[in-house]
Amino acid sequence: MRRRFRPLLLTSTALLTASVSALGVASPSQGQTLNSYGLPGAIDTPTAIAPPEGEIAATVSYSDYGRRVTLSFQPVPRLTGALRYSKIDGIDINRDALQDRSFDMQFQIFDEDEGWRPAVAVGLRDFMGTGVYSGEYLVATKTVTPRLRVTGGIGWGRLAGAWRQTDYRDEGGKPNVEDWFSGPAKPFASVEWQATDTLSVLAEYSHDDYEPEIGGGAEPPGGKFNLGVNYKIGDTYQIGAYTVGGDTFGIRGSVALNARNSPYPSGLEPAPAPVRPRPAPGADPEGWSGAWTADATARPVIQTALGKALRNEGQTLESMSLSANRAEVRISNNRYSQQAEAIGRTARLMTRALPPSVETFVITSVEHGVPTSSVVLRRSDVERLENTAAAHIGQRAQIVSADPRPGDLVMSDGLYPSFSWGIRPYVSVSLFDPDDPWRYEVGARASARYEIRPGLVLSGEVKQRAFGSIEQEAPGGLSVEEYQAQDADVTAFGVPRVRSDGRMYSGDDSPSIPRLTLAWFAKPTPTVYTRVTFGLLERAYGGVSAEALWKPVDSRLAIGAEVNHVRKREFHEAFEFRDYEVTTGHVSAYYDFGGGIWGQIDVGKYLAGDVGATVALNREFENGWRIGAFATKTDMSEEEFGEGSFDKGIRLSIPLSWATGTPSTQRIGGTIRSLSRDGGSRVRVDDRLYEVVRESHTGNLYDGWGKFWR
C-alpha cells in the first residue's frame, strides 16, 4: 500500500491476537524481531537468530506486494519451520489472485558467543510450493552492542533478485531441489537498533526486486534499501511498519506462544494429601503383623474408603488386590494431563488408607478398561522421599508391564455399566483454502458415553450448527443438487472423491451425527493391545476398524497394524450411505527417540485405493504441548492428486490445563494442511492404540515424572 494503511491487516491482526491471547503468554528471546515472512529477520531479509525452543508464532503482513499469514514453529533448539499462506493479486492468469501455500526452513549452524563468533544459519524459503518466493540463503548475525545488531548474508533466488519463473499450472507442493542454491548469488544486510526497550528501528539492503508482483500490476520498489520500525507489546505481541524501496508501505503484526512457558507454571490444582508415615510397630502391632487380613470385612472397607478418596482426586479405582505385604490398585486418570501426577497422588492416598504391614505398592494405569503399565513402589521410599526431588523416587520406582489377567483383583462396586454425557459449544475453523482462506462454524455439541463393561464402550455425539461461513459446496463447478444426484463421486481423472468433496458435509442447519460407535479394547498378552470399532466412524465414513499394537512397556519401538472396511456416508442423512466402499489397511512402526520426540511410519492402502506411506515426526514438551509434521506419498500421480502434489501438514495439540492452570485431560488443536485432497487420506478413527498406550509407558511417564509429587 502506498503512503497509507488499510484497515484489513489491523482487523486480521486483532482477530489473530484475540484467538490466542486466551491461551496465555509467550516469552520470545530478547531482541528477536519477526520479518514480513514471519521468521526472525528485519523486513524482507532473514537473520541468523533462532527463536526459543518451543515457540509458535503467527504473523500477518500486508502491503501492495501481497498479504501473508505465517505460522512458524521451533520444535527443537536450532531448527525453525514455517507454513505460509499468501495472496498476490494479478500474477496468476487463471485467477484474480495467486493464493499460495509455501514452506520455509532455517537451521542455525552456530549460535552467537561472547567473543567474535556470530550466529550463523542456513535457510530455504518457499522450498516446497509453487516457488513464487523461492530462495535460499546463508546468513550471519552479530550483536555489536546491547542495542545494536548487524546481519549479513548471501542469497539466491528472490533474495538475489533472480525470480525463478513459476508455471502456475504446475501442481506445486514438492521440493524444488534442483533450484536450491542455483543461479546468481548476491549479498544482503540489515541493521537493528534497539531505540528503547520496546521500540527498534530497522534498515536493510535487499536485492528482491518483486518481479512477479510488478508483473501483476504492483509498482516497482524505488530502491534496494528498506526501512522499518518494530514495537513490542509486553513479551507476546509485535507490531511493525516498513517501507520497501522507500515508497511502498507495509504493516505487520505477530503474536507468539511458547510451549515451555505456561501462564500458570505451578498450576491451580489443590495441594495433594500429604504422605502419612506409619506408626511405630509398638503402637499398632496388629496392623504391622498382618493379622488384619483375617478379617473378611477389612478389604471391602479399605477399598471403599480408598475409592472415595481417589474419586475426589479425579481418579477411578477400577479394581484392587490386597494382601498383608502388597497392594495393587488399578486406576483410570480422569483429571491430570501427566499420568505421573495421577500416580503420585494415588501413592500418597495409599499411605493413608492401607495398614502398616503393606510395604509394596503397585499402581496400574488403565486406559479404556485395559491395563497399560504398573508402577511398583516401596512404601518406605514414598515415606522417606516425599520432600525430595521427584527424580529420587523415580530412581526407586519400577515400571513394568501390567498383567492383563485379573488374578485376585476385585472390581469396585457400581462402576459398570456407566453412563456420562455433556453439552458444550464448538468452533470449527478451516484455514489455507485457496478459494477462501478463513472459514468458521460455531454451534453446540452433545456427547454421550456408555461403558458397558471394562473395554466395551458405546459413544457418540450430535452437533447443531448455530452460524458460520462454512457452507455446503460441491466440487468441480457443480451445484449441490447436481453433485448429490451423481452415481459416482470421482474426479476428472477417475480418482474417488474421498476428501475433496468434504464441504458437501458442511453447512447443515439440522442436527448431524458425526460419530456413533461401539468400541472394544483388549489386551490379549502383556505386550499386545487390540481395538475393534464399529459404526459411524467419522462424518464421512461408517464401517468397522480393527487394530493391533505390539508395545512392551519399556520399549522405544512399537509395531501396529490396522484394517478398515468403510462405506461413504450420505452428506446429510445420518444413517444412509453412498455407493463408494473400500477396504484400507496399514502397517505402522513407532519409535521414541527420547526427549519427547517420536516418529511414525505408516505403509499401506489409503481411502482412494492408492498405496504408499506416511512419515511423521512429533515433539512433546514436558507440559504436554505437542507439535508434529507429516508427509504422505502414494502411487497416485501429481496430476491425479491435484494442486499440492502430495499430502503434508502440521499437527498441533495443546493441553487445556496449560492455558487455564486447572487440571484436565482435555486438549485443543488440530491439523493444518496446505490443501485437502483425495490422495493419502485415511479414515479418522478415535483412540488409535499408540496414542492411548504411550501416555502411561516408560518414555512418557519419565518425561512427566517431575509432576509425581504435585
N, C-alpha and C positions, 0 to 999 in steps of 0.2 A: 504494500500500500504506500502510495507516495504522499508524504507530508501530512498524513492523517491516520488516526487509529480507528479501526472498525470495531463495533461492539460484539461481533461474533466471537472473537477469541476470548474477550472478557467473560462472556456468558459461558463458553465452553470451559474455561479455567475455573470459574465459580462452581459449575456442576461437578467437575472433576475433584476439586477440593472438598466439596460437601460430601461426595461419595466415599471418601476415605478418611475424612477427619474424625468420623465417629469411631474409627478403629484404634486411634491412639496417635502417638507422636513418633517421629523418626529422629535419628541423630547422625546426619551427614558429617563427614570429616571437615575439619576447619579449612576454609578456603576453597572447597570444592564448588565449582560452577558448572552447570549443565548448559550445553550449547543448543542451537536450534534443532539438532538431530537427537536430543535427549540423552547425550553421553557427555562425560567430562570434556570440556573444551571452552573456547572463547565464544565465537559467534557461529561460524561455519566450520572452523578447523578444530581438530582434536587436541587434547593434551595427554600426557602420559600418566595422569593421576588415576588411581584405582579407587572406586568408591568403597566404603566399609563393607566387609563381608556380611552378607545377608540383606543388603539394601535392595529395595524395589522402588523404582521411581517412575512416575507418569509425567510426561511433558507434552504440552501443546504449544506449537509455534505457528505464527501466521504472518505472511507478507504477500506482496503481489506475485512472488515466485512460487507460492503454494502454501498448503496447510499440512501440517504434520502432527500426528499423535503417536507418541513413542512410549512403550513400556520397556524399561531397562531393568536388569537384574544382575546381582553379584552372588552367584551360588557358592563360589569358593574365593579365597583371597585375591587372586590375580586375574581371574577370568571375568570379563564383563560381556553380557549379551544384551541384545535389544531386538524387539519386534516393533515395526513401524507401519502405520497406515498413513498414506499421503494422498492428497488430491491436488492435481496440477491441471489448470484449465488450458484447453486448446491444443494440447500436443498429441492427442490420440485422434486420428481422423475417423475412427469408428465410434467415438463417444464425445460428448461435450467436454469431458474431463477425464484424465487418466487417474483412476483410483487404484493406487498401487500398494501392495504389501511388500515389505523388504525386511531383511535381517542384517544385523551388524554383529561383529565380534571383535573384542580387543583383549590382548594378553599382555600383561605387564611383565617384561623380562627382568628388570631390576627396579627396586624401589629406591627412593632418594635417601642418601645417607647424610650425615652431618658434615662430611668433608666435601670433596669436589664432585662426587658422582651424582649425576641427575637420575631421575626416574626415566626409564626407557620402556617403550611399549610398541607393539606391532598390531595393526588392525586391518580388518576387512569391512568395508561399508557396502551395503546392498549386494552381498555376495551370493544371494540365493533369491532372486526375484526377476523382474523384467530388466533390472540393471540400470534404471534411469539415474540412480545416484551412485552407480558403481565406482569404487575407488579403493585404493589400498595405501597404507602409509607406515612409515617408521618415524617415531616421534620421541623427543626427549624434553623433559621439563625440570627446571631447577628453581628453587626458592632462593632468591638472592638476598632478600631481607625479609623480616616477618611480614611486611606488607607488599612485597614486590616479587612476582613470579614470572619467569620468562620461559617460552617454549619455542622450539624449532624442530622442523621435520622435513621429510621428503615425501611427496605424494605422487600417486599415479592415478590415472582415470580422471574423474571430475576434479580431484584435488590438484591436478596438473593442467586443468583447462582442456582436457582431452576426453570429451564425452564419447563414450562408446555407443555408436548409433544403435538404437533399440528398434527391433521389429515387434510392434505391439500385437501382431497376430500370433507371435510365438507364445506358447503356453507358460513360459517362465517357471519360476519356482524351483529351479535346480541350480546347484553350484556352477558358477561360470569360471571353472578352474583355469581354462586356457587363457582367460583375460587377466588373471591375477598378476600384479607387478609387471605388466606388459605396457608397451608404448612409452612415450616420453615421461620423464620424471622431473618434477620441479619442486623448489623449496616453498615452505610456508612458515609463518612465525606468528606468535602472539605474545602480548604482554598483559598481565592483570595487576592492577594496583588497588590494594585494599584501602580506599579512602577513609572509611570508618569501619566500625565493627560490623555494620550491616550493608554498606554500600561499596561496591567495587566498580572500577572503570576498566573497560576492555578495549584493546586495539589489536587488530590482526592484519596480516598480509596474506592474501589468498589469490590463487590463480583460477578459481572456479569462475568461469565466465557465463554461467547459466544459459548455455546454448540451447538446450531443449525448451526451457521456459520462454526464451526470446522467440523461438520458432513458433510457440503457441500464442504469441501476442504481447508478452511482457516487454518492458523497456530494458535495454542492456544496462548493467551497472556502470556507474560513472568512473570507476577506477578499481584498483585492486586492494584498497585499504577499507576495512570495515571498522566501525566504532560502535561501542555499546556500553550499557550500564546494567548492573545486576544488583537487585535488592533482596536481602534475606529477611524473612519474617519469622523470627524465632529460629528453631533448628529444623523446621519442617518444610517451609514454603520458600520458593524463589519466584520473583517476577523480574522480567528484564525487557529492555527496549534496545533496538540496534538499527544501524543503517548498513546497507550493502552498497559499497561504492560511493557512499556519501549522499545518495539521493533517493534510495528505496528503503522505506522504513518497515520494521517488523517488530512484533512483540512476542513474548514467550512467558509461560507460566509452568512451574514444576511443583510437584509435591512428592515427598518420599516417606516410606515406611521402612523400618529395619526389623527383621525377624529376630535379631538378638536383643533388641531393646523393647521391653514391654512397658506400657504406661503404668502397669501395676506390677513391678518386679517381684514384690513379696506376696502378691495375691491378696484377695479379700476373704478367703475362706476362714472359718473359725479355727482356733488352735485345736490340735488333736488332744485327746485324753492323754495324760502323762502315763508312763510306764509305772506299774505298781510292783515294787520289789516284793519278793516272797518273805513271809515272816520266818523267823528262826525256827529250826526244827522243833525246838522245845516248846515253842508257842503253838504249834499246830502239828503234833505228832501223827494224828490220823491222816491229815492231808499229805504229809510227807511220806508216809508209809504206803500209800495207795490203797488203804483199807476202804476208802470211799467207793471203790469200784464194785464192792459187794452190794451196794445199794442200787437197786434197779431203777430208782427214780432219779439218780444223780445225772445221768447223761441227758435225759429229756429236759430237765430243769436248766442245766448248763446250756444246752443248745438253744432253748427258747430265749434265755437271757442274752446270749451272745448274738443271736439273730436279731433281736430288737436293737441292741447297741450298734450292730453293723448297719441296720436299716437307717438309723439316724445319721450314719456317715455316708449314706448313698450307696451302700453295698447290699447285695442279696446273698444271704447264706444259703447256698443251694443244698449242701449236704455236709455231714460231719462224721468223723470216726474218732473214738476216744478210748484210750487205754491208760493204764497207770502212768506210763512214761512218755506217751506220744499222742499228739492230737493233729488231725488233718481237717482243715476246713476248705471247702470249695466255694469260691465267691464269684459273683458277677459284678463288675465295676460299672456303676451307672452314673458316676459323678466326675471322676478325675481324669484329665486328659493324659496324665502319665500313670501307667499301671503301677510303677514303683511307689507312688504316693498311696494308692489304694492298699498295696501290700503292707507298707509301713504302718498305716493306721490300723489295719487288721491285727498286726503283730502287737501293737500297743494294747488293743482291746483284749487280746487273748491272755496277756499277763494279768488282766483284771478279772477275767471270767473263769480261768482254769485253776484247779487245785495245784498246790506247790509241787507235787510229785511229777507233774508233766514237764519234762525238760525239752523235748523235741517238738518244734512247731513245723508243720507242713502247710503252706498256704498255696492252694492250687487255683490258678486263674481259669475261669470258664467263659467261653465265648459262644454265644448261640447254643447253649446247652452242652458244649463239647469242652472237656478239659484240655488245656493247651500247654501249660507248664506248671511245675511245682517249685516253690522256693522253700528250702529247708533251712531252718534257723535253730540255734541253741538258745533256749530261754535265758540262760545265764549271760550270753553275749548281748541279747536285747537289753537286759537289765544293766549290764556294765557299760555299754557303749551309747546309751541314749543321748548323752550330752556331748558326743564327739561328732566328727565329720561323718557324713553318710558313707564315705569310702571305707571307713573302718568296718562297719557292719557288712558292707559289700564284700570285703575280703573274707569274711567268715561265712557268708551265705553260700549255699549250693543251689544251682538252678538245674533241675533235672526234668526229664520228660514225664508228663503226667500219665499215670496208668489209666487207660480207657475203661478198664473194668471197674465196676462199682465196689467190689470187695465188701468190706464191712461198713461202708459208708451208709448213713441213714439220711434219707431225704427230709428236709424241713417240711413241716406241716403246712398245708394250704397254699403251696406255691403254684401248683398246676391243677387244672388249666388256669391261665392268667390272661386277663384282658386289659388293654390300655388303649387310650385314644387321645387325640388332641386336635385343636384347630389353631392355625397360625397364618399370618399373612405371608405372601411370597412375592418376590420380584425377579423376573426373568429378563436378562439383558443379552442382546445379540450385538457383537462388535465386528468391525473389519469387513462387513459385507461390501462388495464393490458397488452395489446399487444404493445402499443406504447404510452408512457406517454405524449408526446408532439406532437400535430398536429396543423397545422395552414393553413389558407387560406386568401389571400389578393385579393381585387377586388374593383369594383365600384358599388354603389347602387344609383339608381334613384327613387325618391319617388314623389308622387303627391297626392294632397288633394283637393277635390271639395265639398265645403259646399253648398248644395242646398238651405237649409233654416236652421234656428236655430235647432240644434239637429239632422239633417239629413245629413250624411257625406258619400261621396264616396271616398275611398282612396285605394292606392295600392303601390307596389314597384316592381322594376325589378333589379335583380342582375346580374352582369357579373364578373365571376371569371377571375383573371389575372394569378395567380400562387399560389402554396402552396403544402403542403404534405398531405392534406386531399383528399383522392381519393375514388371513388366508390368501395364498397366492400360488398360482400354478406355474411350473417351469415351461420353457420352450415357447413362450409367447401365447400360450393357450389361455382361455378363460377357465375359471374353476370348474364350471359345468362341463366344458369340453374335456378337460383332463379327467374328471371323475368318471365320465362315460366311457373312457378308453378301456379296451380289453386288456391291454398290457401297458405297464409303466416302464418305458425304455427310452434311452436317448437315441439320437440320430445314428449312433454307432452300434446300436443294439445292446448297450450296457443297461442292465436293470437299474432303475432309479431307486436305490435303497436308501439314499440320504438326500440327494439333490432336490427331492420334492418335499423336504421336511416342512416347508411353510404350508403345505396342504393340511397339516395337523394343527395349525395355529389359528388364532382369532376366533375360537369357539366361544360364543356367549352363553351357551348352555353348559351344565356341568360335564366334565370329562373324567375318565378314569385312566390316569397314566399307568397305573400299576396295580395288579391284583394277583398275588402269587401264594402258592403253598411251597415251602422250602423245608428240606430235611437235611440237617447237618449231622455228620457222624465221624467217629474216629475208630476205624476197624483195627488198627495196630498202633503202637506207641509213636510211630513216625509218619503215619498216613492219615490224611483227612479227606473227607468226601462231602460233596454238596449236590443235591438234586433240587432244581427249582422248576415249578410248573405253573403255567398260567399266562396272564398278560405281563410279559417281562418288562416291557417299556412302552412308551407312547406309540411306537410304530410297529412293534412285533410282539407276537404271542407264540407260545410253544413250550418246549422243555429244554432245560440246560443242565448238563451233568459235568461235574468237575472232580478231579482227584489231585491231591498235592502231597508230595513227599517232602517233609521238612523236619529233620531232627532238631531238637530244641536248641542245641549249641552249634549247629552247622551254619556256615555262611552261605551255603548253597541250598537251593530248593528247586525241585523239578515238578512241573504240573502238566496236566492235560485236561482239555475241555472240549466237549462236543455239544452243539446246539442244533436242534431241529425247530425251525421257526416258520411262521407264515406272516405275511404283511397284513397289518390291521387296516380296517376301513378308516377313512380320515376323521369321521365324526361319530360313527356308530360304535359304541363301546365294545359290543360283543360280536361284531361282524368282521369278516376278513376279505381281503382281496385275493387274487389268484396266485400271486408270487409266493413260492415256497422254496426253502433252501435248507440244506444241512451244512453247517460250518464246523470247523474244528481246529484247535491249535495245541501245539506242544510248547511249553514255556520253561525257561530257565531264569532263575533269580539269583543274584549274588550280592551279598552285603560286603562292601569294601571297607566298612568301618567309618567312624566319624560321621555317621548319619547319611552316608552315601550308598545307594544301592542301584543296581542296574537290572534290566529285564529284557529278555529277547523272546518274542513270540513268533512261531513259524507255523503257517497253516493256510487254511482256506477262509476267505472273508465272505461278507454278505452278498456281494455281487458275483460270487463264483470265482473271483481272482485269487491267485495263490502267491504268497510272498511272506515277508517278515516285517515285524515292528521292533525297533530298538529304542529303549527308553533309559534315561539316566535321571535319578532323583536325588534330592538333598533334603534331609530333615534336620532342622535345628533343635537344640535342646528344649526349647519351649514349645515345640510341636509344629512350627511353620514347616510347610513342605512346598518345594518348587521343583518341577521336573520338565524335561524336554523330551519329545519323542519324534520319530520319523518312521514312516511306513512306505515300503517299496514292494510292489507286486508285479506280476506279469502283464498287467494292464498297460497299454502303450500310453504315451503322453497325450496323443490325440483322443484316445478313449477316455482318459482321466479328465481332460479338460484343463482349464486355467489352474496353474499351480503345479502341474506335472506329477506330483506325488503328495501324500498326506504328511503333514507335520504340524507341530504346535507346542504349546506350553501348558502345563497344569499347575495350578496354584491352590493350596488348601491352607486355611488359617484357622486355628482353634479359637472358638468363641471366647474361651477363658483368657486368651491373650489380650483381647480387646476390652473385656468387661471386668477382669480381675476375679470374677466369681467362678468356682469350679464347674466345668461342664465337659461332656464328651462330644458336644456338637461342634460342627465345623462349617465354615462358609468358604466358597471358592468355586472353581470350575475349570474348564478347558478353553484356552484361547487358541484357535487355529486360524490361519490366514483365509481359508475357504472351506466350505463343507461340500465335499464331493463324494462320489459313489465308490471309488477305489479305496481299498484298505480299510473299510468300515467293519466294525464288529458289533455284535449285539451288546446292548448296555444292560448288564445284569448286576443287580445289587449283591454286595457281600461276597465278592470273589475271595477265595480262601487265603491267598497270601497276605492281603491287607488285613484280614481278620486275625490270622495266626501271629504275624510278626510283632504285633503290639506287646505280647507277653513272652516272646522268646528272648534269648540271651542278649543279642545285639541291642535291641530296642530297650530292654529293661535296664541294661547297664548305662545306655546313653541318658536315660532319665533317672538314674539312681540317686542323683542329688536331691530328689524330692522325697526320699524314703522317710526322713524324719519330719517332713512338713505336716 
